[in-house]
């Protein structure tokens, strides 16, 4: 596995995120940038998927439960070849396939319509149960936000996954510490995250969500773990890669202007 | 044939039959499988039955995921907690995705009885029919419930099926045609039309008998499908009988009566009366006592009809 190449891809995806949100004039850069390294490793290393055959039976499936991070999902799918990169310019525009939150019936590669928090995670439990029933080797991946863990349905779903010992699924928590109103710790404490999941019957792996080798290792480990579902608690930084967005709740759901986008892309490309 | 049967019992029987016909049919419940009758399915097909525990949000979220993965899903709990508690999950994960989930909700309405107001939902039809693409079915007896459930499982897409707790009189024979979206005219008449749904259909038939004994002949329509509404049958009734009384075991706000009024007011304005739960909560009691106290009996339909047509009460 070429780590440098993955880093380069993550950089491209981050630039696309800034660009598409700038053009849209609204959207969620912070939580998209925090999840970019995880998304890159999923789509360019871990998952068995084929952009030419997006519905193949034994594919791995990814659900973006934190649906507001749609820009990172769209950018990843576009770079991977599910649809043309130019389509990113239609994000959030009238008549676009690229809705503010992902619509599975509009975009190839989107497995579940999400946006209302917690529901993608719940649906992924159903996908894992159905997959097991069908002896389908495909694995279910689901990405949650940390603020999302405040939703009650998340723990209903976590309990069910533990009960049914769904070892054909991997959940990843993008633990950037921030939500719209500020730090999780100020709004509603979600930590400790790992021990919550482990008491619900999950195998827990804690990593740095920006270190690509750690993400690779965790995803491999999760895939081989039998008898329990695995959650990867990935410590990340909101707005990762853009100095003025990093760890700043103001950039949860705000679009950069022309000048800000230019600086952001220069920073991402290492030109500054 | 038994003369009485609860529609939930018909559901249990239908599931066992359909389970054999459809290998992709799975059934989910939230710790009420004995009451909703999904246990009948669980006994025969344990590998295709999933108890999700007392967690209705995840019941419907998981159902969505299974349906999107190719399963036909029947997911049951009490109507209060399906349409009520899990509304937004059903709206976003099942309605918006157009997932093949059948929300088969039992214990709807006042006839839940002794459990009281916390368990008596009068809002479910109103909530479910606002979801685009959702088919809403409310069978009036065991036979029609079986027939409608077979169609519900055969069609692709989300459905809400409203089922009751208490045994209700059999109205249909096995040979009768009951089709989703096509209302059944059960009685001919021209003084007025009673459009009823669910367990109020048998009350409407009794009301028609009572009115007939006083020389008033009314048409009775079983509107078992509330969405899509059978507009053709409604329009004909409005034109030919000039008065419409709706009868439902549901709030008069937002349910069958509202659906009929929405259509007629814009296509053929017709004087109407509404029999159903007034803007109030229920309470504990025997189903028959509650129906009387809250105004959902044949007598209430008779009174509403007479008032509407200006007959002497």
Interface residues (C-beta under 8 A of the other chain):
Chain A: X103 X104 X105 X111 X112 X113 X115 X116 X118 X119 X121 X122 X123 X124 X125 X126 X127 X128 X129 X130 X131 X133 X134 X152 X153 X156 X157 X159 X160 X163 X164
Chain B: X26 X47 X48 X50 X52 X53 X55 X57 X58 X60 X61 X62 X63 X64 X65 X66 X67 X68 X69 X70 X71 X88 X89 X92 X93 X96 X97 X98
